[in-house]
Amino acid sequence: MSQNTFDEKMGGSMSGLYFEVRSRLRRKFNWWEDIGFKFFEVVLLLLLILYVVDLVSSNSYASNTVFLNVLIFFFIYRGFAIFRKNKVINIAIQYNQNNILTPEDIDKLLKEIKKSINSTRDLIKWGMGIFATIMIALLSIVSTLFSKIFDLLTKNISETELLNYFKGLSIESIVIDWIKVLFSVLIIVVVFLFVIYIILDLFTYDRRFVYNVLINFQYRAFQIGELEEKRFWSSFKEIFFIDYF
C-alpha cells in the first residue's frame, strides 16, 4: 500500500497539491533519513533520562566522569535535534526561493493538513480507547478465573494446613509480591499501548513534516527572503551555545 493510500485511509483524502508539495520536499529530506534522525534523537533522549534517573536513585557520589558522560549524552542528543531542525529550515528556505505557491495556497494547505492530522489522531485515540477497554476487561476475566481456580485447588485443603502454609510467609512479602505483579502487568500494558500509538502516529509523520516546513512561510522574514540557510558551522555553534556570545 502506498503512502498516498495510507494518508487517504488514515486522515481522509488529501488534495493533489499536498502530494505534489510533499513529493518535492521529500526529494530534499527523504523519509528514511528523517525517521533516522528522529529515531536517534528519541533514543539518545531516553538514554540521557535513564542515566540521570539511575544516578539519582543510586544515591552514590557523582564523579567527574559521570558528569562528563551526562554532558556527552546531552550534546549528542542536542546535536541530532538541532541538525534536523536546521535541515527543515534550509528546506523551507530553498523551497521558498523556487515555489509558485501563493499565500492563499499555503494557508489552505496548512488548514487542510491540520484538519487531516486532527482527524487521524481522533481516530487513533478512539481505537486506543476501545483497545484499552478490552484489555481491562480481559485482565478482569483473568483475575476472576485465577480466583476461581485458587478456590477449587484449596477446596479440599483444611484451614489448619492453609494456616501452617501461610505461617511461613509474611503478610508484608505477600503484599509486596502482589504489588510487583500488578505493577509489572500495568507497565507491560502501558508500554504496549504506547508503542502501538507511536506506530499509528507514523501515519501522520509526513503531514506533520510538510506542515512544519510550510508554517515558516507565514512569517515575513521568509516572505522577503531575509533568512539565510543554516550552515554546518552555525549549527555547530548553536549546539554548544556559542551563538549566544
Contacts in CASP RR format, 6 or more apart in sequence:
PFRMAT RR
TARGET T0000
AUTHOR 0000-0000-0000
METHOD contacts of the structure
MODEL  1
MSQNTFDEKMGGSMSGLYFEVRSRLRRKFNWWEDIGFKFFEVVLLLLLIL
YVVDLVSSNSYASNTVFLNVLIFFFIYRGFAIFRKNKVINIAIQYNQNNI
LTPEDIDKLLKEIKKSINSTRDLIKWGMGIFATIMIALLSIVSTLFSKIF
DLLTKNISETELLNYFKGLSIESIVIDWIKVLFSVLIIVVVFLFVIYIIL
DLFTYDRRFVYNVLINFQYRAFQIGELEEKRFWSSFKEIFFIDYF
3 31 0 8 1.000
3 206 0 8 1.000
4 14 0 8 1.000
4 19 0 8 1.000
6 203 0 8 1.000
7 14 0 8 1.000
7 19 0 8 1.000
7 116 0 8 1.000
7 203 0 8 1.000
7 206 0 8 1.000
7 207 0 8 1.000
8 14 0 8 1.000
10 120 0 8 1.000
10 123 0 8 1.000
10 200 0 8 1.000
10 203 0 8 1.000
10 204 0 8 1.000
11 116 0 8 1.000
11 117 0 8 1.000
11 119 0 8 1.000
11 120 0 8 1.000
11 123 0 8 1.000
11 203 0 8 1.000
11 204 0 8 1.000
12 116 0 8 1.000
12 119 0 8 1.000
12 120 0 8 1.000
14 112 0 8 1.000
14 113 0 8 1.000
14 116 0 8 1.000
14 207 0 8 1.000
15 109 0 8 1.000
15 112 0 8 1.000
17 105 0 8 1.000
17 109 0 8 1.000
18 109 0 8 1.000
18 112 0 8 1.000
18 113 0 8 1.000
18 207 0 8 1.000
18 210 0 8 1.000
21 101 0 8 1.000
21 109 0 8 1.000
21 210 0 8 1.000
21 214 0 8 1.000
22 206 0 8 1.000
22 209 0 8 1.000
22 210 0 8 1.000
24 95 0 8 1.000
25 91 0 8 1.000
25 95 0 8 1.000
25 209 0 8 1.000
25 210 0 8 1.000
25 213 0 8 1.000
26 206 0 8 1.000
28 91 0 8 1.000
28 94 0 8 1.000
28 95 0 8 1.000
29 87 0 8 1.000
29 88 0 8 1.000
29 91 0 8 1.000
29 209 0 8 1.000
31 205 0 8 1.000
31 206 0 8 1.000
34 84 0 8 1.000
34 205 0 8 1.000
34 209 0 8 1.000
35 205 0 8 1.000
37 80 0 8 1.000
37 83 0 8 1.000
37 84 0 8 1.000
37 87 0 8 1.000
38 84 0 8 1.000
40 80 0 8 1.000
41 77 0 8 1.000
41 80 0 8 1.000
41 81 0 8 1.000
41 84 0 8 1.000
44 73 0 8 1.000
44 76 0 8 1.000
44 77 0 8 1.000
44 80 0 8 1.000
45 77 0 8 1.000
47 73 0 8 1.000
48 70 0 8 1.000
48 73 0 8 1.000
48 74 0 8 1.000
48 77 0 8 1.000
51 69 0 8 1.000
51 70 0 8 1.000
51 73 0 8 1.000
52 70 0 8 1.000
55 62 0 8 1.000
55 66 0 8 1.000
55 70 0 8 1.000
75 239 0 8 1.000
75 240 0 8 1.000
78 239 0 8 1.000
79 235 0 8 1.000
79 239 0 8 1.000
82 235 0 8 1.000
82 238 0 8 1.000
82 239 0 8 1.000
83 235 0 8 1.000
86 230 0 8 1.000
86 234 0 8 1.000
86 235 0 8 1.000
86 238 0 8 1.000
87 230 0 8 1.000
88 209 0 8 1.000
88 212 0 8 1.000
88 213 0 8 1.000
89 216 0 8 1.000
89 227 0 8 1.000
89 229 0 8 1.000
89 230 0 8 1.000
90 229 0 8 1.000
90 230 0 8 1.000
91 213 0 8 1.000
92 213 0 8 1.000
92 214 0 8 1.000
92 216 0 8 1.000
92 217 0 8 1.000
92 222 0 8 1.000
93 222 0 8 1.000
93 225 0 8 1.000
93 227 0 8 1.000
93 228 0 8 1.000
93 229 0 8 1.000
94 229 0 8 1.000
95 213 0 8 1.000
96 216 0 8 1.000
96 217 0 8 1.000
96 222 0 8 1.000
96 223 0 8 1.000
96 225 0 8 1.000
97 225 0 8 1.000
101 109 0 8 1.000
101 217 0 8 1.000
103 217 0 8 1.000
103 218 0 8 1.000
103 223 0 8 1.000
106 214 0 8 1.000
106 217 0 8 1.000
106 218 0 8 1.000
107 218 0 8 1.000
109 210 0 8 1.000
109 214 0 8 1.000
110 211 0 8 1.000
110 214 0 8 1.000
110 215 0 8 1.000
110 218 0 8 1.000
113 207 0 8 1.000
113 210 0 8 1.000
113 211 0 8 1.000
113 214 0 8 1.000
114 211 0 8 1.000
116 204 0 8 1.000
116 207 0 8 1.000
117 204 0 8 1.000
117 207 0 8 1.000
117 208 0 8 1.000
117 211 0 8 1.000
120 203 0 8 1.000
120 204 0 8 1.000
120 207 0 8 1.000
121 201 0 8 1.000
121 204 0 8 1.000
124 197 0 8 1.000
124 200 0 8 1.000
124 201 0 8 1.000
128 193 0 8 1.000
128 196 0 8 1.000
128 197 0 8 1.000
131 193 0 8 1.000
131 196 0 8 1.000
132 193 0 8 1.000
135 189 0 8 1.000
135 193 0 8 1.000
139 185 0 8 1.000
139 189 0 8 1.000
154 162 0 8 1.000
216 222 0 8 1.000
217 223 0 8 1.000
220 226 0 8 1.000
221 227 0 8 1.000
234 243 0 8 1.000
236 242 0 8 1.000
237 243 0 8 1.000
END
